[in-house]
């Protein structure tokens, strides 16, 4: 127990060995799925890259001159069925704002397999570069590549690499390059559930150049989308949000075991939609207060950034285990800070838990109805707040250092 408390069990040799093992396991799983696939469909009847099929199919509709049909469930599903020549293929819905159709259309100009390869191959380096800029210790490249959320993101053909790159860049540049920071944050609007907290933090801390740039970026994306796709794209998008909320989130078309929020935890336990929303509100309020407090204090920027990323995942009811790609940023910031300033009790072991979390979160939820993802995110946020309070008190001479 004392070894867990101090983190002494985490040695360089253990990190190297177990990280290589997990990296090899992830690569083997991906190769196995590819080798056992047929016609772009895996052994379970799902398209390779599963969720990527919704992006490529939406882009195909744009190229066919019917972008608004990407928000029509039946028509969008027909494209997926035709693409893989499989009538029983599961439906993967398109839930993004219209400006992400530009990316979808570009990818759909390529054959599906090549598009998936390009999407993953082009976005992974973005995630790698921004995370590497946060942590420069020798083992970081291996930890970045082997982080289990990477394999989860690759298997789903998801956009976690882009999310991590945009949010990470926005926070890394927030003081040194405010215009670029605002641009990166504005681009994150294609995944709006992760940007809800950012405007409040920017306004509370008076970072108006970042705020204005982010706002203008979003306005520019909206205008450009309207000019290219027409006004009718917006009613279509708005109607689709009802499907996302009522069917995917509330009715459980997307299994709550795959999700990270307290909303999904209560739904997994059999709670009503109303009770789940109340629980989400009760968690969101103190998290918002906590992150604003954190950013208003003279805390280290690494702790502020890690706290905001973690809070962004906690306040939305719609976050999945592949969205744990964002936690790579928090781990990098907190670990780098701890290596400079020393670690408090339990911090090293908590970071180790968070690093393996994408490997076990879904299994814990499916097998035992334990929302391990949610619990670990809460633990991380509390740890960041605790560390900030400790260091602020230390700077005042109230307590001893780490």
N, C-alpha and C positions, 0 to 999 in steps of 0.2 A: 504493500500500500504506500509506503514511504517513497518507493521508487516511482510510482505513478504520480505522487504529489510533486516530487522534485523534477521529474522528467529524466532522471539519470538513465533510465532504460533505453532512451533514444540516443544511440551512438551513431557515428558516421558510418561504421561498417554495417550496422543493421539497416540504416536508411538506404545505403547503396544496394544491399542484397535484396531486401524486400521490394524496393522500388523497381529493380530489374525484373523481379518475379511478376509483379503486377503488370508491368509494361508488356512482358512476354505473354501473359494471360490475355490481356486486352487485344494484342495483335493476333493471337491465335484465334480468339473468338470472332474477330472481324474476318479473317481469312477463311475460317470455317463456314461462316454464313455465306460468303461469296462463292466458295467452291461447291456448296450444296444448293445453290440457287439455280433456277432454270428460267430463261426468258425474262430476266430481271426481277423475278419473284423468288422469295426465300422459301425454305422448307415449311413455313407456317402459312404460306399463301399471301405474304405481305411483300410490297415492293421493296427492293433494296433501298436503304436510306429512308424507309417508311415515310416520315413527315415531309421529306423533300419532295415527294410526289405531289403534295398540294401546291408547292411553289412552282414546280415545273408545269403543272397542269394549268395553273392560273396564268402563267406566262404564255402558254400555248393559246389560250383564249384571247389574250391581248394581241398576239401575232395574227390571229384569225379575224381580228377586227371587232371583237365583242368583249372588251375588258370588264364591263359590268356583270357579265355572266360568271365571272370568277366568284361572285358573291351569291350565286344561285346554287344551292346545294345539289340539286338533281343534275343540272348541266355540268357542274364542276366534277361531280362524281362520274358522269358519263365519259369525260375525257380520261380520267384515271383508268376506268375499265377498258377503254379502247387502247390506251397506251400499252397496257400490259396484257391485253387480250384475255382478261380474267373477269368474268361477270360477277364473281363473288368476292372480289377484292374489297377489303374494308375501306370505309370512306375516311379520308384525311382532309379536314376542313381548312379553308383559307380564312384566316382571322385578322389579316394585316390591313393597315390603312392603304388607300390607293397609291401613295407614292412608293410603296415597296413593289408595286407592279413593274416599275422600271427595271429593277433587279431581276424579277421573275421573267420578264420578257427577254432580257439578255440571255439568261440561262436557258430558256426554252428555245433559243435559236440554235442550240447544240442538241445532239442526241442525248437521251436521258442519262445514260451511263457516263458519258463525257461531262455533262453538265454537273452531275453529282461530284465527280472527281475534281472538276475545276472549282466548284463552290467550297469543298472541304480543303483543297490544296491551296486556294488563295486566301482563305480566312484564317486557317491555323497560324500562319506566320504573324498575322496581326495580333492575335492573342499572345503568341510567344514573345513578340517584341515588347509589348507593353508590360507584360508580367516580368520579363527579364529586366526591364528598366527599373522596376520597383525593388527587386531583390537581385543582388549581384554576387551572392555567395557561390562558391564553386559547384555545389550540387544542384543549384537552381535549375539549369537546363534539363537535367534528368527528371527532377520533380515536376517540372512544368509539362513535359511530354508524357510522363507516366500517370499524372493525376487522373484517377478513374473517370472523372466527368468527361475527359477527352474522348475516351472510347464510347461512352454513352452518347455523346454528341455526334460522333462519327456514325454510330449504328442508326441513329435517328435522322441523319442528314440535316441536323438542326442548325440554328444560327447562334449558338452559344459563344462561338469564337468571336463573332462580330459584336455581340452584346458586351463581352468582356473587354474587347478592344476599345469600343466607343466610350463606355463608362469609365474604364481605366484611364484612357487618354484625357477625357474631360476632367478627371480629378487630378491627374499628374500635372496637367497644364493650367490648372485653375488660377494660379497666381502668377506663374512665369509667362504664360501665353494665353491670356484671357479670351482673345478672339478665337483662337483655335479650340480652346476649351469649350466655348459656347457653341461652336460649329459641331463639335463631336457630340455634345449633349443634345443639340437640336436634331441631329441625325438619329439619335436613339428614340426619337418619337415614333419610329416605325414599330417599336415595342413599348407602347405607352405605359404599361403597368409598372415598368421599372423606373420611370422618370417622375412619378407623382411627387416624391419628396423633394426633388432637386430644386424646383422653383422656390419653395419655402426656405430652403437653406440659403440659396443665393440672395433672396430678399432680406432675410434675417441678418446676414453677414455683410450686406452692402456690396456684394459683388455684381454691380449693375452692368458692367461691360460684358460679363459672361451671360448674364440674364438677357440683355438686349440682343446679343448675337444669337443665342439659342432661340429666342422668340422669332427673330427675323428669319432664321434658318427654317423653322417650322412653317412660317407664313409662306416663305418661298417655295417649299415643297408642296404646300396646299395649292398655291397658284399654278405652279407648273403642272401638277396632276390634273387640275381643272382644265387648263388650256389643252393638254394632250388628250385626256380621256373624256372630257365633257362634263357638264354639271350633273348628268344623270349618274355618274359614278358615286356621288356622295349619298343619295338616298339608298342606293344599292348597298353601300358599305354600312350605313346606319341600320338597315333592316337585318343585315347579317350579324350585327352585334347582339340583337335579340336572340338569334339562334345560339350564338356563343354563350350567352348568359344563361338562357333557360335550359337548353338541351345539353351543351357540353359541360358547363360548370354545375348548374343546380340539379339537373336531372341525373347527372353522373355518367353521361355518355363517355366522358373521359374519366377513367377509373381514379377515384380519390387516393388510392394507394400509390399512385405515381406522383402525387402532388405534395407540396411542402407547407401549405398554409394551415392555419388553425381552422379556417373554414372547412377545408377538405378533411381535416382530422375529425371534426364533429360529424360531418356527413359519413365518414367511414365508420364511425361508432353508432350510426343510426339516428343521429340528431336531425331535426327538421331544418329546412332552408333558413327559416327565421332565426332559430337558435344559432345556427352556424354563422349567420351574418352578425348577430349580436356579439358572439364570441370574437369575431374578426374585429369588430369595432372596439371592444374592450381591450384587445391587444394593441390595435393600431394607435390609439390615443397615447398611452404611455411611451410607445416606441417613438412616435413623432416628437413628443416632449423631450425624450431622452436624446434624440439625435440633434435637435435644435440646441439643447443645453450643451452638448458636446462641441458643436461648432462655434458656439459663442464663448467658450472657455479658451484660455491660452494653452490648449493642448497641442501635442505634436500633430503635424498634418497627417502622418501615417495613421494615427488612431482615428482622426476625424474621417479620413477616407474609408478606412475599414468599417467604421461604424455606419457610415451612410450606405455603403454597399450592402451590408448585412440588413440594415433597416429596410432597404428597398425590397428585399425578398420577403421580409416579415409582414409588411403592410398590405401586400396585394393578396387577394384570395386565389389568384391565378398564376401559380409558379410551379414548375415541374422539376423532376430530379435532374434533367439535363440543364436546367437553369443554374445548377450548382457550379457551372463554369464560372459564374461571377464570384463564387467563394474563393477561387484561386487568387483573386486580387486581395481579398481580406487576409487570407493566410500569408501571402507574400508581405503585406504591409505589417501585420502584427509580428511575424517571425523576424523581419528585418529590424523592427524596433526593439524586440526582445534581445536580439544579438548585440545591439548597441548599448542598451540600457540594463540588460539583465532581465530574467524572467521571474514572475511571481509564481507562487505555488499553483500547481495544476495547469499552468498555461501551456507548457510543452505537450503534455498529454492531450489537452483539449485540441491543440492544433493537429496532432496526429490523428485524432478521431475525425476531425473535419476533413482531413486529406483523404481518408478512406471512405468517408460518408457516401459518395455516389455509388460505391460498390455494394453497400449494405442497406441503404435507406429504404429502397423499394422492397427488398426481401423482408425487412423487419415489419413493414406495413402489411404486406400480403400474408406473411406467415403468422404474425402475432398481433396485428392491429396496433402496433406501436408506431407513432409518428416520429420516428427517429430523426428525420430531416428537420422537422420543426423544432424538436427539442435541442438539437445541436446548434441550430441557428440562434435560438434564444440564449443558449449557454454562451455562444460567441459574443452576442451583443452585450450580455451582462458582464462578461469578462472584459470587454473593451471599456465599458462604463466604469467598472471597478478599477481597472488599470489607470484610467484617466484621473479618477478621484485620488488614487494613491499617489500618483506623480505630482498632482497639483498640491496635495498636502505636504509631500516631501519637499517641494520647492519652497513652501512656506515654513519649513522646519518643524512641521507638526508630527511627521513620522520619519522613520529611517528610510533610506532608499531600498531598492529591490534587493 
